[in-house]
């Protein structure tokens, strides 16, 4: 089963891996709070977790 990770832009945090339904629900809740977040695969999240900062400008 594929697992997903949420990355939040407000504090550059990476969540624990979760299933897609849980990830979508959390992103929707963050959106209601005005927090930009996005879902990536667990492997991409692991790759990103090795960096010091995230470049959110690449998303635009």
C-alpha positions, 0 to 999 in steps of 0.5 A: 500500500502506498503511503503519503506525507504532508508538507506544511509551508508555515513551519516546513514540517513533514508529517508521519506517513499515512494513507491517502484518505487521511492525508487528504483530510488533513490537507483539507483541514489545514486549508480551512486554517489558511495553512498551505500544505501539499501531499507527496509520496513517502519516498519523496518525503524521505528525500526532502527530509534530508534538506534543511529548508524547502523551496516552496517557490518551485510549486508555483 
